[in-house]
Amino acid sequence: MKQKSIGVMQPGNPRYYRKTWTKTTPNTMPRKDYSPSALLSIVVFLMGGLLASSAQAEWIALGRDENFRLYVDQKSLQRNGDLVRVFQLMDFVTAQWADERTVVGSIRTLVEYDCVQPRSRTIALDAYSEQMGDGRRVASEQLADPEWGAVTLGSASERIRQLVCGK
């Protein structure tokens, strides 16, 4: 019995279906050719978004009372010999009014701790309209020559100093 030869373009051949599938399937997504500079801009934009999201603070709760919650950002630790700088966040339970038109929901402070002597000083602070450092920045201050203050036993500052200095 002689077998009948099937050509490539006949319905009995499996390659026919593959070829007709790829040839008859419409291209549903139009292709746009981008210039190399446009592609580079897109990549830089996306990488910037990734870096910005990874650079966000990781607030660790240290305590609270009836007026506010206190957080520290361990990712922001900067060591310089026996001195350590860290961002702290005072998150108010209820909004605080700075004046009749300005509401403060939280204050983020850059504080420097001395790991040898029990003292600290505030370097800078930013006040925000919303809790957790969100919203609009309503006030900002960079202290030119901040003075050292004693860290008292049992205070929140002592707990933060112990945490950042590893004591």
C-alpha positions as a printed Julia matrix, in Angstrom:
167×3 Matrix{Float64}:
  0.0    0.0    0.0
  1.42   3.23  -1.1
  1.18   6.27   1.22
 -0.11   9.44  -0.19
  2.3   12.34   0.1
  0.95  15.38   1.91
  2.33  18.76   0.93
  3.36  21.4    3.45
  0.41  23.65   2.69
 -2.27  20.95   2.96
 -4.62  20.61   5.95
 -3.38  17.1    6.85
  0.13  18.29   7.65
  0.73  19.48  11.29
  3.09  22.19  10.04
  0.2   23.63   8.03
 -1.68  24.46  11.22
  1.33  26.05  12.84
  2.02  28.16   9.81
 -1.58  29.21   9.38
 -1.82  30.02  13.08
  1.13  32.34  13.0
  0.14  33.85   9.69
 -3.53  34.42  10.47
 -3.2   35.64  14.04
 -3.41  39.42  13.97
 -0.81  41.47  15.71
 -2.95  42.99  18.5
 -0.32  45.29  19.98
  1.11  47.96  17.75
  4.86  48.26  17.82
  6.49  51.59  18.4
 10.15  52.13  17.65
 11.87  54.2   20.36
 15.11  56.05  19.93
 18.03  54.94  22.12
 17.86  58.21  24.08
 14.14  57.69  24.78
 14.8   54.12  25.97
 17.59  55.39  28.22
 15.24  58.01  29.69
 12.62  55.35  30.41
 15.19  53.08  32.1
 16.57  55.95  34.21
 13.03  56.94  35.24
 12.15  53.37  36.29
 15.43  52.89  38.17
 14.88  56.19  39.98
 11.48  54.95  41.13
 13.01  51.72  42.4
 15.78  53.53  44.25
 13.36  56.02  45.76
 11.1   53.27  47.05
 14.03  51.35  48.53
 15.39  54.49  50.18
 12.25  55.11  52.17
 12.48  55.03  55.93
 11.84  51.91  57.97
 10.36  53.32  61.14
 10.73  51.2   64.28
  8.23  51.99  67.03
  9.87  52.76  70.37
  6.92  53.82  72.46
  3.85  55.96  72.82
  1.84  57.99  75.25
 -1.54  59.72  75.05
 -0.14  62.5   72.82
  2.3   60.91  70.36
  4.12  57.81  69.13
  7.92  57.76  68.83
  9.79  56.04  65.99
 13.43  55.66  64.89
 14.71  54.96  61.38
 17.58  52.49  61.77
 18.32  52.7   58.04
 19.33  56.32  58.51
 22.12  55.62  61.04
 25.29  57.58  60.25
 28.36  56.86  62.37
 31.3   59.21  62.77
 33.63  57.89  65.47
 31.76  57.99  68.78
 28.91  60.07  67.33
 25.81  58.63  65.7
 23.11  60.51  63.78
 19.64  59.05  63.33
 16.21  60.26  62.21
 13.45  60.17  64.8
  9.75  60.67  64.16
  7.25  62.06  66.61
  3.84  61.08  65.25
  1.02  62.97  66.98
 -2.13  61.07  67.94
 -4.22  64.16  67.2
 -3.24  67.03  64.94
 -1.34  69.88  66.57
 -2.03  73.45  65.49
  1.12  75.53  65.05
 -1.02  78.6   64.31
 -4.58  79.21  63.12
 -3.78  78.03  59.57
 -1.04  75.41  60.06
 -1.62  71.9   61.31
  1.21  69.51  62.24
  0.7   65.75  62.14
  4.29  64.66  62.7
  7.81  65.96  63.22
 10.89  64.26  61.79
 14.1   65.15  63.62
 17.76  64.44  62.9
 19.43  63.86  66.26
 23.09  63.23  67.02
 24.01  61.02  69.99
 27.35  60.76  71.75
 28.1   57.1   72.45
 30.77  57.93  75.08
 28.97  60.61  77.11
 25.2   60.51  77.74
 24.27  63.53  75.61
 22.46  64.41  72.39
 21.66  67.37  70.16
 19.09  68.15  67.48
 20.65  68.88  64.1
 17.55  69.52  61.97
 13.79  69.06  62.01
 10.91  69.0   59.55
  7.24  69.28  60.48
  4.62  67.62  58.25
  0.9   68.16  57.86
  0.1   64.44  58.05
  1.11  61.57  60.31
  4.24  59.46  59.68
  6.06  62.25  57.85
  3.52  62.36  55.04
  1.71  65.29  53.54
  3.05  68.78  53.04
  6.16  70.01  54.86
  4.88  72.94  56.91
  8.12  73.89  58.69
 11.81  73.11  58.4
 14.79  74.14  60.48
 18.51  73.42  60.19
 20.28  74.37  63.43
 23.57  76.16  62.75
 25.35  75.44  66.05
 23.22  73.04  68.08
 24.03  72.67  71.75
 24.45  69.36  73.52
 21.88  68.37  76.11
 22.09  65.66  78.76
 20.33  62.35  78.13
 18.45  61.56  81.34
 18.08  58.07  82.76
 14.83  56.34  81.88
 13.94  58.77  79.07
 13.08  57.96  75.47
 16.36  59.62  74.45
 18.25  57.12  76.61
 16.46  54.2   74.93
 17.3   55.59  71.49
 20.93  56.22  72.48
 21.25  52.63  73.72
 19.71  51.35  70.48
 21.88  53.37  68.08
 25.12  53.07  70.09
 24.63  49.35  70.73
 24.83  49.66  74.52
